[in-house]
Amino acid sequence: MKRPLRRLIFNLLLFVPMLCQAQSFWDWWDQLHNYPDAAGPNRRRYINISPGYMGPNAFAIPSLPNMTIDDELWLQVAGQMHRGNGDETDNLFVKANIPLAKNKVSLYVTSVAYETWHVTAETRDERRMISIHEGNSGDLAYGFIVKAFEEGKLLPFNFGFRAHVKTTTGGQLENARSTDHSLYLWDGIFSKTLVNKEDEKLLVKLAVGFLTWQTNMNKLPGGSNQLQNDAISYGLGIEYTRKKWYLATDLSGFDGYIGNRDNPSFLRSQLEFRPSKFAVRAEYNYGLKSWDWNTATLGVRYYFLEVKK
């Protein structure tokens, strides 16, 4: 037998078992989810792009601003631990605040730099995921906060706007970790100072807005017969500052119109101790729905400088 023919036969003997093994890997998934008859040959189209059917970082909404405009340039690095809904997720979280105009405009940037996750077999099957445990990079998001009216000048409260965009940098839609589509949030924010002393401040805040994102139109259980979901967003909170301490809590969430677990709601609290330019910050988000998750955050924040004008 000539050498080229022997080499061809040898390669075929290696390739055929690999092909059979790959086919057998998908058999369980195909049978469980009626693939490809249920929603076509693209497995990623079987994922329900909705907060209740994805990981905790897929629809992360930023904390409620106080509309006094943060005029300090700072960087925060933190670890986050999410638990609930058959999902255990840990990730590195990074956030930066960039003042653009004193007491007028600020820009923030957030990133889920990397996450590792483990889900139960039941959650994997409900979400139509492929794997139980892996790691991946998350989404980058940014937003602008613009103050329109300052308390005490024209109106008895602060008022302004926020425009928030979640990008598509996150991976693994096939494992329901990121949406692979942009998300947009626009809201109006009110705040009112109740106590304003040199070393003590108490403020209440309220936000009402609009949220929109693209979905998979797969008509599967928990899925959607629409390509886009829209939601009303809301937030109501209070924050207290005394000397080196900062404490805040708010009730925030949104309510989508499709109705497939698209209405998350969280009670969120933040605590910060800032003895110098360095600050230690802890946060806890408690999910108020049976399919929501609880999130604990612990990290450090460094304040570089304050915009003077």
Salt bridges, closest charged atoms under 4 A:
ASP30 OD1 - ARG43 NH2 2.66
ASP71 OD2 - LYS102 NZ 3.69
GLU72 OE2 - ARG274 NH2 2.81
ASP87 OD2 - ARG127 NH1 2.81
ASP87 OD2 - ARG177 NH1 3.10
ASP90 OD1 - ARG83 NH1 3.32
GLU115 OE2 - ARG177 NE 3.11
ASP125 OD1 - ARG124 NE 2.92
GLU126 OE2 - ARG261 NH2 2.99
ASP139 OD2 - LYS166 NZ 3.23
GLU150 OE1 - LYS153 NZ 3.35
GLU151 OE2 - LYS192 NZ 3.59
GLU174 OE1 - ARG44 NH1 3.07
ASP180 OD2 - ARG44 NH2 2.78
ASP187 OD2 - ARG162 NH2 2.71
GLU200 OE1 - LYS197 NZ 3.85
GLU200 OE1 - ARG242 NH1 3.64
GLU239 OE1 - LYS205 NZ 2.83
ASP250 OD1 - ARG268 NE 3.17
GLU272 OE1 - ARG281 NH1 2.80
GLU272 OE1 - ARG301 NH1 3.61
GLU283 OE2 - ARG281 NE 3.01
GLU306 OE2 - LYS102 NZ 3.92
